[in-house]
Amino acid sequence: MVSTSCAPLIELVRIGEELPAGLVGYSAICTHLGCTVLATLNQDGYIVCPCHASVFDPASDARVISGPAGRPLPSLPIEIADDGRVVAAGGFAGPIGPA
């Protein structure tokens, strides 16, 4: 179970040139057993969990490509502030980690 008393880890991925549409944010906590996914994409452009090899597609709402994870990584709406900072524009689209 992931503690809600600390800031959640976020996986920020650039999938296109246009901002903010080309920038997506997801929970960095795997939905299988709560491991932290790798900070860099694999050679195919996917997010990978090193614990049990779940693979998520950041260009398709972090849907599960393979592995034991039963659901996508929850998305986090993001926007670019006037000063250029990337900021959260709301909460996660679902529960973080295993459900």
Sine and cosine of phi, psi and omega as CSV:
sin_phi,cos_phi,sin_psi,cos_psi,sin_omega,cos_omega
0.00,0.00,0.68,-0.74,-0.01,-1.00
-1.00,-0.01,0.74,-0.67,0.02,-1.00
-0.95,0.32,0.70,-0.72,0.05,-1.00
-1.00,-0.05,0.04,1.00,-0.02,-1.00
-1.00,0.07,-0.16,0.99,0.04,-1.00
-0.88,-0.48,0.28,-0.96,0.00,-1.00
-0.92,0.38,0.72,-0.70,0.00,-1.00
-0.95,0.30,0.44,-0.90,0.09,-1.00
-0.98,0.18,0.63,-0.77,-0.05,-1.00
-0.84,-0.55,0.72,-0.70,0.11,-0.99
-0.99,-0.17,0.92,-0.38,0.00,-1.00
-0.97,-0.25,0.83,-0.56,-0.12,-0.99
-0.78,-0.62,0.73,-0.69,0.08,-1.00
-1.00,-0.07,0.89,-0.46,-0.03,-1.00
-0.92,-0.39,-0.01,1.00,0.01,-1.00
-0.29,-0.96,0.13,-0.99,-0.06,-1.00
-0.99,0.14,-0.56,0.83,-0.04,-1.00
-0.96,0.30,0.74,-0.67,0.04,-1.00
-0.93,-0.36,0.63,-0.77,0.05,1.00
-1.00,0.06,-0.09,1.00,-0.09,-1.00
-0.85,0.52,-0.52,0.86,-0.02,-1.00
-1.00,0.09,0.12,0.99,-0.01,-1.00
-0.85,-0.52,0.82,-0.58,0.00,-1.00
-0.82,-0.57,0.49,-0.87,0.03,-1.00
-0.82,-0.58,0.66,-0.75,0.02,-1.00
-0.67,-0.74,0.34,-0.94,0.17,-0.99
-0.89,0.46,0.64,-0.77,0.04,-1.00
-1.00,-0.06,0.22,0.97,0.01,-1.00
-0.97,-0.26,0.87,-0.49,-0.05,-1.00
-0.87,0.50,0.62,-0.79,-0.02,-1.00
-0.99,0.15,-0.04,1.00,0.03,-1.00
-0.99,0.16,-0.95,0.31,-0.02,-1.00
-0.79,-0.61,0.16,0.99,0.11,-0.99
1.00,-0.01,0.25,0.97,0.07,-1.00
-0.95,0.30,0.36,-0.93,0.07,-1.00
-0.99,0.11,0.79,-0.61,0.02,-1.00
-0.95,0.32,0.30,-0.95,0.01,-1.00
-0.92,0.40,0.55,-0.83,-0.05,-1.00
-0.97,0.23,-0.33,0.95,0.03,-1.00
-0.91,-0.41,0.51,-0.86,0.03,-1.00
-0.96,0.29,0.43,-0.90,0.07,-1.00
-0.98,0.21,-0.03,-1.00,-0.07,-1.00
-0.89,0.46,-0.34,0.94,0.03,-1.00
-1.00,-0.06,0.01,1.00,0.00,-1.00
1.00,0.10,0.34,0.94,-0.02,-1.00
-0.97,-0.24,0.41,-0.91,0.12,-0.99
-1.00,0.06,0.74,-0.68,-0.07,-1.00
-0.83,-0.56,0.67,-0.74,0.14,-0.99
-1.00,-0.07,0.83,-0.55,-0.06,-1.00
-0.97,0.26,-0.27,0.96,-0.08,-1.00
-0.97,0.26,-0.75,0.66,-0.07,-1.00
-0.72,-0.70,0.29,0.96,0.14,-0.99
0.91,0.41,0.48,0.88,0.16,-0.99
-0.93,0.36,0.60,-0.80,-0.04,-1.00
-0.80,-0.61,0.73,-0.69,-0.07,-1.00
-0.82,-0.57,0.60,-0.80,-0.01,-1.00
-0.99,-0.16,0.96,-0.28,-0.05,-1.00
-0.92,0.38,-0.36,0.93,0.01,-1.00
-0.99,0.12,-0.13,0.99,0.00,-1.00
-0.78,-0.62,0.79,0.61,0.04,-1.00
0.85,0.52,0.53,0.85,0.04,-1.00
0.84,0.54,0.57,0.82,0.04,-1.00
-0.90,0.44,0.45,-0.89,-0.02,-1.00
-0.97,0.25,0.83,-0.56,0.05,-1.00
-1.00,0.00,-0.68,0.74,0.02,-1.00
-0.32,-0.95,0.21,-0.98,0.03,-1.00
0.98,-0.19,0.00,-1.00,-0.09,-1.00
-0.99,0.15,-0.18,0.98,0.01,-1.00
-0.86,0.51,0.68,-0.73,-0.06,-1.00
-0.99,-0.13,-0.11,0.99,-0.01,-1.00
-0.46,-0.89,0.32,-0.95,-0.01,-1.00
-0.91,0.42,0.25,-0.97,0.16,-0.99
-0.94,0.33,0.70,-0.71,0.02,-1.00
-0.89,0.45,0.70,-0.72,0.01,-1.00
-0.99,0.11,0.38,-0.93,0.04,-1.00
-0.80,-0.61,0.89,-0.46,0.01,-1.00
-0.92,0.40,0.71,-0.71,-0.02,-1.00
-0.77,-0.64,0.34,-0.94,0.08,-1.00
-0.52,-0.85,0.25,-0.97,0.04,-1.00
-0.98,-0.19,0.86,-0.51,0.02,-1.00
-0.95,0.32,0.27,-0.96,-0.01,-1.00
-0.84,0.55,-0.50,0.87,-0.01,-1.00
-1.00,0.02,0.12,0.99,0.06,-1.00
1.00,-0.05,-0.09,1.00,0.02,-1.00
-0.96,0.29,0.56,-0.83,0.12,-0.99
-1.00,0.03,0.83,-0.56,-0.06,-1.00
-0.76,-0.65,0.45,-0.89,0.08,-1.00
-0.95,0.32,0.69,-0.73,0.00,-1.00
-0.95,-0.32,0.39,0.92,-0.02,-1.00
0.35,-0.94,-0.22,-0.97,-0.01,-1.00
-0.99,-0.13,0.07,-1.00,0.03,-1.00
-0.90,0.43,0.54,-0.84,-0.05,-1.00
-0.96,0.27,-0.12,0.99,0.01,-1.00
-0.24,-0.97,-0.06,-1.00,-0.01,-1.00
-0.92,0.39,0.59,-0.81,0.01,-1.00
-1.00,0.09,0.69,-0.73,0.05,-1.00
0.97,0.24,-0.30,-0.96,-0.03,-1.00
-0.90,0.44,0.60,-0.80,0.00,-1.00
-0.88,-0.48,0.00,0.00,0.00,0.00
